[in-house]
């Protein structure tokens, strides 16, 4: 994980620095979620909004122990540029209603990978091809997964354009 931390300029946080959260069952090992309750709440709202616009492979990682810049990364895929924009618009609307405003928005012009930075939560909405190519899951696979509301977190592996599954955890997606 130190390579990812160095790449993204993150610094490890002190254990227990004012954080708390439920233990998350992640396969055979239990992972302790240390992201703030507000960050987890916003990630859940964003995940539901993305699912409503038919985003796939929705997954959230607690990166609070690895980065000082945010607590949660939420990743989701869309099948084309138009759907990426629709997912982004719905997430922004739902989070605005929840009282959250983005600090930064990047990548909207190209519409292939839009990053929404809400400080506590960073949301990546990627075209499915970009998602497979950059495989952010590989960078954050050691971080605890945050459970998402049903049926958002249900599904199979991330899929490439060739229909082949990619190793790693995933949210809802094509089968």
C-alpha positions in Angstrom: 0.0 0.0 0.0 2.9 2.3 0.5 3.4 2.6 -3.3 -0.2 3.8 -3.7 0.3 6.2 -0.8 3.5 7.6 -2.4 1.8 8.0 -5.8 -1.2 9.9 -4.4 0.8 11.8 -1.8 -1.1 10.4 1.2 0.2 10.0 4.7 -0.9 7.4 7.1 -3.3 8.5 9.8 -2.8 7.8 13.5 -4.9 4.8 14.5 -8.0 5.8 16.4 -7.7 9.5 15.6 -11.2 10.4 16.5 -12.7 7.7 14.1 -15.1 5.0 14.8 -17.2 2.5 12.9 -18.5 -1.0 12.7 -16.4 -4.0 11.9 -17.0 -5.1 8.3 -16.9 -8.7 7.3 -14.6 -9.0 4.3 -14.3 -12.6 3.4 -12.2 -14.4 6.1 -10.8 -11.3 7.7 -12.7 -8.6 9.6 -11.7 -5.1 8.6 -12.3 -2.1 10.9 -13.9 0.9 9.1 -12.4 4.1 10.4 -14.0 6.6 8.1 -16.3 9.1 9.6 -20.0 8.3 9.9 -20.8 11.3 7.6 -18.4 10.0 4.9 -20.0 6.5 5.1 -23.5 8.2 4.9 -22.5 10.3 1.9 -21.0 7.2 0.1 -24.2 5.3 0.6 -26.3 8.2 -0.8 -24.0 8.5 -3.8 -24.0 4.7 -4.4 -27.8 4.6 -4.3 -28.0 7.6 -6.8 -25.5 5.8 -9.1 -27.5 2.6 -9.0 -30.6 4.5 -9.8 -29.0 5.6 -13.0 -27.9 2.0 -13.7 -24.2 2.4 -12.8 -22.5 -0.9 -12.3 -19.6 -2.3 -10.3 -20.3 0.1 -7.4 -17.8 -0.3 -4.6 -16.7 1.9 -1.7 -13.3 1.7 0.1 -12.4 3.2 3.5 -9.0 4.8 2.7 -8.9 6.9 5.9 -6.0 4.9 7.3 -4.0 5.4 4.0 -4.7 9.0 3.0 -5.1 12.2 4.9 -7.0 13.9 2.0 -10.2 11.8 2.2 -12.0 9.0 4.1 -13.8 7.1 1.3 -13.3 6.3 -2.3 -16.5 5.4 -4.2 -16.0 3.7 -7.6 -18.7 3.0 -10.2 -18.9 2.3 -13.9 -21.1 3.5 -16.7 -21.5 1.9 -20.2 -21.0 5.2 -22.2 -20.1 8.9 -21.9 -23.8 9.9 -21.7 -24.5 7.6 -18.9 -21.3 8.8 -17.0 -22.8 12.3 -17.1 -26.3 11.1 -16.0 -24.8 9.2 -13.1 -22.7 12.3 -12.1 -25.7 14.6 -12.3 -27.8 12.3 -10.1 -25.1 11.9 -7.5 -24.6 15.6 -7.3 -28.3 16.3 -6.9 -28.8 13.7 -4.2 -25.7 14.8 -2.3 -26.8 18.5 -2.6 -30.1 17.5 -1.0 -28.1 15.8 1.8 -26.3 19.2 2.4 -23.0 18.3 0.7 -21.3 20.4 -1.9 -18.4 19.3 -4.1 -15.1 21.0 -3.5 -13.9 20.0 -6.9 -15.2 18.3 -10.1 -12.8 17.1 -12.8 -13.1 15.3 -16.1 -16.5 16.4 -17.1 -15.6 17.7 -20.5 -14.3 14.3 -21.7 -17.1 12.4 -19.9 -15.1 9.2 -19.6 -13.9 9.6 -16.0 -15.4 12.2 -13.7 -14.1 12.7 -10.3 -16.3 14.4 -7.6 -14.4 15.5 -4.5 -16.6 16.1 -1.5 -13.5 16.2 0.8 -14.7 13.3 3.0 -15.7 11.2 0.0 -14.1 11.1 -3.5 -16.3 9.6 -6.2 -15.0 8.2 -9.4 -17.5 7.6 -12.2 -15.8 5.9 -15.0 -16.6 4.7 -18.4 -16.4 0.8 -18.2 -13.3 0.7 -20.5 -11.5 3.3 -18.3 -12.5 1.3 -15.2 -10.9 -1.8 -16.5 -7.8 -0.1 -17.8 -7.0 1.9 -14.7 -8.2 -0.8 -12.2 -8.3 1.4 -9.2 -9.5 -1.6 -7.2 -5.9 -3.0 -7.3 -4.6 0.1 -5.6 -7.0 0.0 -2.8 -7.7 -3.8 -2.4 -6.0 -3.8 1.1 -8.4 -1.1 2.4 -11.6 -2.2 4.1 -14.7 -2.3 1.9 -17.6 -0.3 3.1 -20.9 -2.1 2.9 -23.4 -0.4 0.6 -27.2 -0.4 0.8 -28.9 -3.3 -0.8 -29.1 -4.0 -3.7 -26.2 -1.6 -4.6 -23.4 -3.8 -3.4 -24.7 -7.0 -5.0 -23.1 -8.5 -8.1 -20.2 -10.0 -9.9 -16.7 -9.0 -10.9 -15.8 -5.9 -12.9 -16.1 -6.8 -16.6 -14.0 -5.6 -19.5 -15.2 -5.0 -23.0 -14.4 -8.6 -23.9 -16.8 -9.8 -21.2 -13.9 -11.4 -19.2 -14.0 -10.9 -15.4 -11.3 -9.0 -13.7 -9.9 -10.2 -10.4 -10.9 -8.3 -7.3 -14.1 -7.2 -5.4 -16.9 -5.5 -7.1 -20.3 -4.1 -6.6 -23.3 -4.6 -8.8 -22.5 -5.4 -12.4 -23.2 -7.5 -15.5 -23.1 -11.2 -15.2 
